[in-house]
Amino acid sequence: MIRTFFGRFLTCILIAFISFIPGYTVGQPAKPTITFSSSDKEIQQAYDWASAMALKYRGNPKDKVGPWYEAALPSRDAFCMRDVSHQSIAAEILGMSAENENMFRWFSKSISESRDWCSFWEINKDAVPAPVDYANDKEFWYNLNANFDVMYAQWRLYEWSGNAVYINDPAFMNFQQRSVNEYIDRWILQADSLITRNPHPNAPTPYDPGNSFHSSRGMPSYSEGVGELIMGADLVASIQRGLITYAGILELKGEKEKSKVYLQKASAYKEVLEKQWWDNDAQLYNTYYNTKKQFGKQEGETFLLWFDVLTDNHRIKKTIENIASQKWNAENTSYLPYLFYKFGHWKQAKDYILLLNDPSTERREYPEVSYGVIEGIIHGLMGISPSASKNSLKTLLREEENNTYKLSGLKALQTTISVEHAGPSSTSVTNTGKHGFTWQACFKGSHNQAFVNGKPIGLKTALENQETISYVEIYLKPGEVAKVVIQSIK
């Protein structure tokens, strides 16, 4: 959301000023619905700070827009599509389910043909598009990744919560269907047109290149510092993920033939990304293609990981190494704790958590930062991953030290769950709610057996990012608790 050097400077001044206002809060002070504790004092401190800061940005549900949380520059009292898509799982963890459903409903119901199947990029607490990003339906700011990012977030929220609104409600269904069809066509985003398209296919007439609401009405990337873009690799990845997401929704609804059609379309974007965008000499992905018909590298790699479309382990490794070798702005860095845990770089993931928690870190108070830390700890480090489509909960402690981590009161899968890791060899889960689920208890390495509530049981193995994971599956009825302790290493 920060587009120029001057804009970044003003942002730093504004956030610094806001942070010194005693008792500043967007809405009403909120208490967390979950409790978290750890023997790792650094992680505990990071969680406590991030939880308090994230809840500080919870909006007033009595505002005209309804329940919401800050997901933009704090001065705007607003939420934008990219930031909400990123912050949504952390918000769900912290008990902001009503906010998530309401905000994504606003994005979904605001899609319109008059805006060439765009929604409103940013909506404020008064239930109108933020004036800083919108003048009228022909003049507004919009990053084309947004529709696909929102779709992906809606799917992840369904998987986490089990709230079928995200895939069955007419407003959500219309947004998803339009985004993978009319939206792609209107903005010339077909797989064979990505680097030959007009960079401004739906610009106002007459076109004024000096007006950002003209030149940025449909930016083909989240990277906003490259001039005259035709395409960004992150948009290619987001389209692929959007099509995979829609195929998954159709598959879940039993529409298997339609699902195959969208998976086939997604594979075309995968082929383009891997064949056209990979720089074999540099052993890195190019991240943009401009009107000079040149590929180049800047921001964007983070989103190749975020949209989870890379499958070549060597290329994933090189991408992560390049990201880790550079210093990024607050927005990019806030994605990294979860992503580095997910892709097996556990120590670096913790380092990013501690960096974001450091009071000297620039723009630490930007909303995405605290939400990124929360997701990094709960979804990343503790490896808590619900799947409503499978009615299952996966856990995997992503560290090898003998620290303890306890989380209770987590709402997921239409029930309430508590998880406790006692080092890397022991995990307990309690179903404190009213809906049963299958728990997949995972542990790093290859192990002979485990004890489930004291009884020996064999383990299965699988690969996760080229690492062997041993696991056992246990069905937990409401009120049941299970403790799994691994026995020995092969």
Secondary structure, DSSP 4 states (H G I P E B T S, - for coil): ---SHHHHHHHHHHHHHHHTSTT--SSS----SSEEEES-HHHHHHHHHHHHHHHHTBPPTTSTT-S-B-BS-GGG-EEEHHHHHHHHHHHHHTT-HHHHHHHHHHHHHT-BGGGTTB--SEEETTSSB-TTTEEETTEE-EETTHHHHHHHHHHHHHHHH--THHHHSHHHHHHHHHHTTHHHHHTT--TTSTTTS-SSTT--SS--TT-HHHHTEEESSS--SSSSEEEEHHHHHHHHHHHHHHHHHHHHTT-HHHHHHHHHHHHHHHHHHHHHSEETTTTEE--EEETTS-EE-SS-HHHHHHTT----HHHHHHHHHHHHTS---HHHHHHHHHHHHHTT-HHHHHHHHHHHH-TTSTTTTSHHHHHHHHHIIIIIIS--EEETTTTEEEEE----S--EEEEEEEEETTEEEEEEEESTTEEEEEE-SSS-EEEEEEEES-BSEEEETTEEEE-EEEEETTEEEEEEEEEE-TT-EEEEEE--B-
